[in-house]
């Protein structure tokens, strides 16, 4: 059981790293703020974009990372 959780933990941690590194930078330069190039927060298809899917993948994988970390602590103390 512990081996399965360790392998799952490694896969989840790789997924976390992948999803974080694939997200685009949120920093915009001063020129885009002056020219009015800011995007609206309440976009019509915000949930269908690539960035939204990566953000959802990041959140889910971080929750799984915490759960597998706690499971490894519990299995390690047995």
N, C-alpha and C positions, 0 to 999 in steps of 0.2 A: 504494500500500500504506500509506503514511504517513497519508494522508487518512482511510482506513478506520479505522486505529488511533486517530486523533484523535477521530473521531466516536464510536467505541466507548467511548473513555475518557470523553468528556463524558456519554454515556448512563449509563455505570456510576457516574460520580460523582453524577449526579442520583439514581440509584437508592439510593446510599449515604445521601445526605442525606434522601431520602424515608423510608427504612426506619428511620433513627435518629430522625427527628422524630416518626414515628408510634408509637414505642414508649412505653408508659405509664411514668410515674415509678415508681421502685422505693422511694422514700422513704415510710416509714410513720410516722405520728405516735406520740407516747408513749402516747396513750390506747388505740390498738389493741394495743400491746404489753402493756399492763396488763390489758386486758380479754380477752386471749387470742385476738385476731383474726388471728394470724399464720397464713399458709398453710403447708401442708406442702410440702417440696421434692420429695418423691417422689410426685407426684400420679399417679392412675391414667391419665388421658388427657393428660398433660403435653405430649406431642409433637403433639397435635392442636389445641392452643389457638392463638388468634390471636397471642399474644405469642411463642409458640415458632416460629411460621411467620415472624414478623417478625425474630426473632433469627437464624434460619437464613438468611433473605434478606440480612441484614446481613453475616453471616460470608462468604457466597458472594460478595456484591458487593465486599467489602473484598479478598478474594483476587483477584478479577478486576481490581480497581483497581490492586493492586500489580503484577500481571502486565502490564497495559497501560502502567503507568508505566515498567517496565523495558523494554518493547518500544519505547516512544517514545524512551527514552535510547539504546537500541541503534540505532534508525533515525536518530536525530539525529546520531550520530557517524559515520555512513557518508558 
